[in-house]
Amino acid sequence: MKITRAFFVFILGCLATRSVAQPSGASVPPPALDGAPPASAVFATDQPASGFWFEHWFERTLEAGNPPVSARFRVNDPFAAFQKNFKDRKEVRANGMMQIAADLDVTTIRAAELYLELWGGHAGTANKRVTANGRTVYVIPENGTAAHECTHQYPSIPLRITDVIRGHNAFQFACDRGGSFWGHFIVDEACLRFELPVGHAALAAAHRDGFAARVDVRPDGETMVVSLVPTLAGSAADIESVEYHAFYAGYDECGAGAGPQWHGFTKRRETLGHVGTARTPPYQARWDVAMIPAQRDVAMRAVVRFKSVPALVYRTPVLGGLEITARPGVEVGVFPVTELPKRFWSRDSKPKTAVIAVPIDPGKIERAALHTVSWTGGPGEVKEYFKLNNRHFAVAEGHDHRTQYTVFPVELSLLRQGDNTIEVLSDTKEHGIELLSPGPALVVRYRK
């Protein structure tokens, strides 16, 4: 049979298409593997989960195989290096490749995922993606950047277990220009995580093979008292910290989209926006829910870290069926901007405005808070760079180009029934203040 060149190209195209995976979240199991796995391999269906994960963080040093090019890990579109006004900038020399070392036999792990701290990039940037060890292309979830919104996100991308290796794992990031003037985004931190099955040798070596724990939640008025309950007496002796994370509908500080979600993200590997972190026995946290809307189907989980093995973490089972109960005669509402401006930034003394509509009589409001996620590009010489109804709030202090999440109480006399105006102003010539998606919101507690 004569194989034509066109037929050969067609077959290659089919194989290339088949290799593209598009996982959508951390709870999605790794895709099914084609063909029979090696007899020595351990896959997700072979052994139950232990709850333990090994974390391998990206180290931005030459010794770790990652020569620093500029102050941040930057990803550029293919044309940036050929554009006259960009080609000589240091950022454009970044090739988008990082290596993460993992010294663990991958035939013994149960699953793998890549966690990212990501600034969404220049508004209009499209098709953000990452290739694992030259094998599978993973699409980074689109959350508004391509639609010209200013974004940030913290995805956990499930990886095919055959895409990771024991050694230096190479991750090649890329993007397209889309509708931007320069397709570009930044990965501030990255972590390659390996899930361990029950009975894994690394657990015995760390003296953690008998450890297990669950979360206990006890309502106390408008507070939930959250505790960690280890299943074995004395097994909590080595605990460094316990982070509590809740699943509910509220302000979207993670940039993940509207609706119920797991809350909390990391900034320089420190967890923010979550219920709280306990560092001393009995490892309790008090979750104030007075400014969260009443709702059912709330859930809680904990992430436990250990003193002796910092790279080993334990995730408790999810405790579901919780409820933020309705308050008699009182409601809590989350009021976002009525329309999120495209490219919600200010530079070169060009102001940007938005409106938050509050349909509540101010006389019925008991408490109010302003939630904002910003990008600190710096206001230049402008002192009052962010205003709500002409009152300044310090939502983006500094000029270090970092994501900043703030919650400020709002004086009730400042609020209006109807339109409440947001104003942003920076006089910097380049990157100034950005308001990241979903934009500012007012959380209001009021009498019905």
ROTI-68015 format. One line per 4 residues: number of its first residue (from 1); for each residue z, x, y of C-alpha. Coordinates in nm, 2 decimals. Layout:
// ROTI-68015
NUM = Z X Y ~ ...
//
This chain:
// ROTI-68015
1 = 0.00 0.00 0.00 ~ -0.10 0.14 0.34 ~ 0.18 0.13 0.60 ~ 0.04 0.10 0.95
5 = 0.21 0.26 1.25 ~ 0.26 -0.09 1.40 ~ 0.44 -0.20 1.09 ~ 0.66 0.11 1.09
9 = 0.76 0.05 1.46 ~ 0.84 -0.32 1.37 ~ 1.08 -0.21 1.09 ~ 1.25 0.04 1.32
13 = 1.29 -0.24 1.59 ~ 1.45 -0.47 1.33 ~ 1.70 -0.20 1.23 ~ 1.79 -0.12 1.59
17 = 1.85 -0.49 1.67 ~ 2.07 -0.52 1.36 ~ 2.29 -0.24 1.48 ~ 2.40 -0.41 1.80
21 = 2.74 -0.58 1.78 ~ 2.89 -0.81 2.04 ~ 3.26 -0.87 1.97 ~ 3.43 -1.09 2.22
25 = 3.81 -1.02 2.19 ~ 4.09 -0.84 2.02 ~ 4.17 -1.13 1.78 ~ 3.82 -1.12 1.62
29 = 3.81 -0.93 1.29 ~ 3.57 -0.64 1.24 ~ 3.22 -0.76 1.15 ~ 3.13 -0.77 0.78
33 = 2.98 -0.44 0.65 ~ 2.64 -0.43 0.50 ~ 2.62 -0.29 0.15 ~ 2.91 -0.19 -0.09
37 = 3.19 0.01 0.07 ~ 3.30 0.33 -0.10 ~ 3.55 0.28 -0.38 ~ 3.81 0.48 -0.19
41 = 3.79 0.28 0.13 ~ 4.05 0.03 0.24 ~ 3.91 -0.25 0.45 ~ 4.07 -0.55 0.63
45 = 4.04 -0.78 0.33 ~ 4.20 -0.54 0.08 ~ 4.56 -0.51 0.21 ~ 4.78 -0.72 0.44
49 = 4.85 -0.59 0.79 ~ 5.18 -0.41 0.85 ~ 5.19 -0.49 1.22 ~ 5.16 -0.12 1.30
53 = 4.89 0.05 1.51 ~ 4.83 0.41 1.59 ~ 4.72 0.47 1.95 ~ 4.49 0.76 2.05
57 = 4.45 0.78 2.43 ~ 4.16 0.94 2.61 ~ 4.26 1.27 2.75 ~ 4.05 1.39 3.05
61 = 4.06 1.76 2.99 ~ 3.82 2.03 2.88 ~ 4.05 2.11 2.59 ~ 4.01 1.75 2.46
65 = 3.63 1.78 2.48 ~ 3.60 1.59 2.81 ~ 3.51 1.82 3.10 ~ 3.61 1.65 3.43
69 = 3.31 1.59 3.66 ~ 3.48 1.40 3.94 ~ 3.82 1.25 4.00 ~ 3.75 0.95 3.78
73 = 3.55 0.87 3.46 ~ 3.24 0.72 3.60 ~ 2.94 0.55 3.44 ~ 2.60 0.53 3.62
77 = 2.27 0.35 3.57 ~ 1.97 0.56 3.47 ~ 1.81 0.57 3.82 ~ 2.11 0.69 4.02
81 = 2.04 1.06 3.95 ~ 1.68 1.01 4.09 ~ 1.77 0.82 4.40 ~ 1.75 1.04 4.72
85 = 2.07 0.91 4.88 ~ 2.28 0.95 4.55 ~ 2.13 1.23 4.35 ~ 2.34 1.51 4.51
89 = 2.68 1.33 4.48 ~ 2.92 1.46 4.23 ~ 2.97 1.12 4.07 ~ 2.61 1.10 3.96
93 = 2.66 1.41 3.74 ~ 2.88 1.21 3.50 ~ 2.70 1.15 3.17 ~ 2.93 0.85 3.06
97 = 3.05 1.02 2.74 ~ 3.41 1.05 2.64 ~ 3.57 1.19 2.33 ~ 3.89 1.05 2.18
101 = 4.06 1.26 1.90 ~ 4.21 1.08 1.61 ~ 4.37 1.27 1.32 ~ 4.40 0.99 1.06
105 = 4.20 0.93 0.74 ~ 3.98 0.64 0.84 ~ 3.93 0.53 0.48 ~ 4.30 0.43 0.48
109 = 4.30 0.22 0.80 ~ 4.27 -0.16 0.81 ~ 4.09 -0.21 1.14 ~ 4.00 -0.03 1.47
113 = 3.96 -0.14 1.83 ~ 3.88 0.02 2.17 ~ 4.10 -0.08 2.46 ~ 3.97 -0.02 2.82
117 = 4.12 -0.02 3.17 ~ 3.80 -0.09 3.36 ~ 3.71 -0.14 3.72 ~ 3.41 -0.37 3.70
121 = 3.20 -0.15 3.93 ~ 2.95 -0.21 4.21 ~ 2.88 -0.58 4.24 ~ 2.55 -0.66 4.06
125 = 2.59 -0.40 3.79 ~ 2.46 -0.54 3.46 ~ 2.48 -0.49 3.08 ~ 2.79 -0.27 3.06
129 = 2.81 -0.13 2.71 ~ 2.94 0.15 2.49 ~ 2.81 0.32 2.17 ~ 3.06 0.44 1.91
133 = 2.97 0.77 1.76 ~ 2.60 0.70 1.80 ~ 2.62 0.41 1.55 ~ 2.68 0.07 1.70
137 = 2.63 -0.06 2.05 ~ 2.91 -0.28 2.17 ~ 2.86 -0.51 2.47 ~ 3.15 -0.50 2.72
141 = 3.22 -0.87 2.80 ~ 3.05 -0.98 3.13 ~ 3.31 -1.13 3.36 ~ 3.12 -1.17 3.69
145 = 3.00 -0.82 3.79 ~ 2.64 -0.91 3.72 ~ 2.68 -1.22 3.94 ~ 2.78 -0.99 4.23
149 = 3.16 -1.05 4.20 ~ 3.41 -0.77 4.25 ~ 3.58 -0.74 3.91 ~ 3.83 -0.56 3.68
153 = 3.90 -0.62 3.31 ~ 4.10 -0.49 3.01 ~ 3.90 -0.57 2.70 ~ 4.01 -0.48 2.34
157 = 3.68 -0.44 2.16 ~ 3.70 -0.46 1.77 ~ 3.50 -0.18 1.61 ~ 3.32 -0.16 1.28
161 = 3.54 0.05 1.06 ~ 3.25 0.27 0.97 ~ 3.19 0.35 1.33 ~ 3.51 0.56 1.37
165 = 3.58 0.90 1.22 ~ 3.87 1.14 1.16 ~ 3.81 1.38 1.44 ~ 3.66 1.35 1.79
169 = 3.52 1.01 1.83 ~ 3.24 1.00 2.09 ~ 3.20 0.69 2.31 ~ 2.88 0.68 2.52
173 = 2.91 0.43 2.81 ~ 2.61 0.29 2.99 ~ 2.50 0.02 3.23 ~ 2.19 -0.11 3.40
177 = 2.13 -0.14 3.78 ~ 2.09 -0.52 3.76 ~ 2.11 -0.66 4.12 ~ 2.32 -0.37 4.25
181 = 2.22 -0.10 4.49 ~ 2.37 0.15 4.23 ~ 2.47 0.04 3.88 ~ 2.82 0.19 3.84
185 = 3.16 0.13 3.69 ~ 3.48 0.32 3.62 ~ 3.69 0.35 3.30 ~ 4.04 0.45 3.42
189 = 4.19 0.47 3.07 ~ 4.07 0.42 2.72 ~ 4.26 0.39 2.39 ~ 4.13 0.40 2.03
193 = 4.36 0.20 1.81 ~ 4.38 0.21 1.43 ~ 4.56 -0.07 1.24 ~ 4.76 0.04 0.94
197 = 4.80 -0.16 0.62 ~ 5.13 -0.22 0.44 ~ 5.24 0.09 0.26 ~ 5.04 0.34 0.46
201 = 5.15 0.70 0.42 ~ 5.19 0.75 0.80 ~ 5.46 0.48 0.81 ~ 5.66 0.65 0.54
205 = 5.62 0.99 0.73 ~ 5.75 0.82 1.04 ~ 6.04 0.65 0.85 ~ 5.90 0.31 0.98
209 = 5.77 0.17 0.64 ~ 6.06 -0.07 0.62 ~ 6.05 -0.19 0.98 ~ 5.94 -0.54 1.07
213 = 6.05 -0.77 1.36 ~ 5.99 -1.11 1.51 ~ 6.03 -1.27 1.85 ~ 6.30 -1.53 1.93
217 = 6.28 -1.75 2.24 ~ 6.57 -1.96 2.37 ~ 6.52 -2.19 2.67 ~ 6.78 -2.17 2.94
221 = 6.69 -2.41 3.22 ~ 6.38 -2.28 3.38 ~ 6.42 -1.95 3.21 ~ 6.32 -1.84 2.86
225 = 6.54 -1.58 2.71 ~ 6.32 -1.36 2.48 ~ 6.47 -1.14 2.21 ~ 6.35 -0.91 1.94
229 = 6.49 -0.98 1.59 ~ 6.44 -0.69 1.34 ~ 6.44 -0.80 0.98 ~ 6.64 -0.50 0.86
233 = 6.99 -0.41 0.99 ~ 6.99 -0.08 1.18 ~ 6.61 -0.05 1.20 ~ 6.61 -0.09 1.58
237 = 6.78 0.25 1.62 ~ 6.46 0.44 1.71 ~ 6.32 0.18 1.96 ~ 6.20 0.32 2.29
241 = 6.09 -0.01 2.45 ~ 5.99 -0.37 2.38 ~ 5.71 -0.53 2.59 ~ 5.69 -0.91 2.58
245 = 5.36 -1.08 2.64 ~ 5.30 -1.45 2.69 ~ 5.00 -1.68 2.63 ~ 4.97 -1.96 2.89
249 = 4.76 -2.10 3.17 ~ 4.84 -1.95 3.51 ~ 4.70 -1.71 3.76 ~ 4.44 -1.48 3.60
253 = 4.57 -1.14 3.70 ~ 4.37 -0.98 3.41 ~ 4.03 -1.08 3.53 ~ 3.96 -1.24 3.19
257 = 3.86 -1.59 3.32 ~ 4.02 -1.93 3.37 ~ 4.23 -2.11 3.11 ~ 4.51 -2.01 2.88
261 = 4.52 -1.64 2.80 ~ 4.74 -1.34 2.71 ~ 4.89 -1.21 3.04 ~ 4.94 -0.85 3.13
265 = 4.74 -0.54 3.17 ~ 4.79 -0.16 3.21 ~ 4.76 0.06 3.51 ~ 4.77 0.43 3.42
269 = 4.89 0.32 3.08 ~ 5.19 0.13 3.23 ~ 5.20 -0.24 3.14 ~ 5.21 -0.48 3.44
273 = 5.18 -0.86 3.48 ~ 5.36 -0.93 3.15 ~ 5.69 -1.11 3.08 ~ 5.89 -0.79 3.10
277 = 5.99 -0.47 2.92 ~ 6.33 -0.42 2.76 ~ 6.45 -0.06 2.70 ~ 6.81 -0.10 2.58
281 = 6.98 -0.31 2.31 ~ 6.97 -0.61 2.25 ~ 6.62 -0.58 2.39 ~ 6.62 -0.91 2.58
285 = 6.40 -1.02 2.87 ~ 6.44 -1.33 3.09 ~ 6.11 -1.51 3.17 ~ 6.14 -1.72 3.48
289 = 5.89 -2.00 3.44 ~ 5.98 -2.20 3.75 ~ 5.65 -2.11 3.92 ~ 5.43 -2.17 3.61
293 = 5.27 -2.51 3.55 ~ 5.42 -2.73 3.28 ~ 5.22 -2.70 2.95 ~ 5.23 -2.69 2.58
297 = 5.08 -2.44 2.33 ~ 5.25 -2.15 2.49 ~ 5.30 -1.84 2.27 ~ 5.49 -1.51 2.27
301 = 5.46 -1.17 2.11 ~ 5.61 -0.83 2.15 ~ 5.48 -0.47 2.14 ~ 5.75 -0.23 2.01
305 = 5.73 0.15 2.08 ~ 5.94 0.42 1.92 ~ 6.11 0.73 2.05 ~ 6.02 0.96 1.75
309 = 5.65 0.86 1.72 ~ 5.52 0.76 2.06 ~ 5.17 0.70 1.93 ~ 5.29 0.44 1.68
313 = 5.33 0.08 1.80 ~ 5.44 -0.24 1.63 ~ 5.30 -0.58 1.72 ~ 5.51 -0.87 1.62
317 = 5.36 -1.19 1.47 ~ 5.27 -1.44 1.74 ~ 5.54 -1.71 1.80 ~ 5.35 -2.02 1.89
321 = 5.45 -2.38 1.96 ~ 5.64 -2.30 2.27 ~ 5.64 -2.53 2.58 ~ 5.71 -2.50 2.95
325 = 5.86 -2.84 2.99 ~ 5.78 -3.08 3.28 ~ 6.04 -3.09 3.56 ~ 6.15 -3.43 3.67
329 = 5.98 -3.51 4.00 ~ 5.84 -3.16 4.04 ~ 5.50 -3.00 3.97 ~ 5.36 -2.65 3.99
333 = 4.99 -2.60 4.09 ~ 4.77 -2.30 4.10 ~ 4.52 -2.32 4.39 ~ 4.24 -2.05 4.39
337 = 3.98 -1.99 4.66 ~ 3.75 -2.29 4.67 ~ 3.45 -2.05 4.64 ~ 3.48 -1.68 4.55
341 = 3.26 -1.49 4.79 ~ 3.00 -1.26 4.65 ~ 3.08 -0.89 4.71 ~ 3.43 -0.99 4.84
345 = 3.49 -0.67 5.03 ~ 3.51 -0.55 5.39 ~ 3.39 -0.22 5.53 ~ 3.24 -0.09 5.85
349 = 3.44 -0.36 6.05 ~ 3.26 -0.65 5.89 ~ 3.51 -0.92 5.80 ~ 3.50 -1.14 5.49
353 = 3.67 -1.48 5.47 ~ 3.76 -1.74 5.20 ~ 3.94 -2.07 5.19 ~ 4.22 -2.19 4.96
357 = 4.25 -2.57 4.97 ~ 4.60 -2.70 4.92 ~ 4.60 -3.08 4.88 ~ 4.98 -3.10 4.92
361 = 5.18 -3.22 5.22 ~ 5.38 -2.91 5.33 ~ 5.69 -3.13 5.37 ~ 5.69 -3.17 4.99
365 = 5.65 -2.80 4.90 ~ 5.96 -2.63 4.77 ~ 5.83 -2.28 4.70 ~ 5.50 -2.09 4.74
369 = 5.36 -1.76 4.63 ~ 5.04 -1.56 4.71 ~ 4.89 -1.39 4.41 ~ 4.62 -1.12 4.47
373 = 4.44 -0.85 4.28 ~ 4.28 -0.59 4.51 ~ 4.10 -0.26 4.50 ~ 4.26 -0.01 4.74
377 = 3.96 0.15 4.90 ~ 4.16 0.17 5.22 ~ 4.15 -0.03 5.55 ~ 4.08 0.27 5.77
381 = 4.25 0.22 6.11 ~ 4.30 -0.15 6.06 ~ 4.67 -0.24 6.04 ~ 4.66 -0.61 5.95
385 = 4.37 -0.59 5.69 ~ 4.45 -0.90 5.49 ~ 4.57 -1.23 5.65 ~ 4.66 -1.57 5.52
389 = 4.65 -1.82 5.81 ~ 4.66 -1.52 6.05 ~ 4.98 -1.37 5.88 ~ 4.94 -1.02 5.73
393 = 5.03 -0.95 5.37 ~ 5.03 -0.60 5.23 ~ 4.82 -0.67 4.92 ~ 4.62 -0.34 4.91
397 = 4.84 -0.05 5.03 ~ 4.69 0.30 5.01 ~ 4.34 0.43 4.98 ~ 4.34 0.57 4.62
401 = 4.08 0.33 4.48 ~ 4.31 0.17 4.23 ~ 4.36 -0.19 4.11 ~ 4.67 -0.34 4.26
405 = 4.83 -0.68 4.16 ~ 5.08 -0.83 4.41 ~ 5.28 -1.15 4.43 ~ 5.44 -1.23 4.77
409 = 5.66 -1.53 4.86 ~ 5.50 -1.74 5.14 ~ 5.70 -1.90 5.42 ~ 5.64 -2.28 5.39
413 = 5.58 -2.31 5.76 ~ 5.27 -2.10 5.72 ~ 5.10 -2.34 5.48 ~ 4.86 -2.62 5.58
417 = 4.75 -2.93 5.39 ~ 4.38 -2.87 5.34 ~ 4.21 -2.54 5.42 ~ 4.42 -2.22 5.43
421 = 4.21 -1.92 5.55 ~ 4.19 -1.57 5.39 ~ 4.06 -1.29 5.61 ~ 3.98 -0.93 5.50
425 = 3.89 -0.65 5.74 ~ 3.84 -0.28 5.69 ~ 3.67 -0.03 5.93 ~ 3.59 0.24 5.67
429 = 3.23 0.35 5.66 ~ 3.21 0.34 5.28 ~ 3.44 0.17 5.02 ~ 3.70 -0.04 5.19
433 = 3.92 -0.33 5.07 ~ 3.80 -0.53 4.77 ~ 3.94 -0.86 4.66 ~ 3.88 -0.87 4.28
437 = 3.80 -1.18 4.07 ~ 3.94 -1.44 4.05 ~ 4.03 -1.39 4.41 ~ 4.36 -1.48 4.59
441 = 4.54 -1.79 4.49 ~ 4.84 -1.99 4.61 ~ 5.09 -2.10 4.34 ~ 5.28 -2.40 4.49
445 = 5.59 -2.58 4.36 ~ 5.62 -2.93 4.51 ~ 5.78 -3.27 4.48 ~ 5.56 -3.54 4.34
//
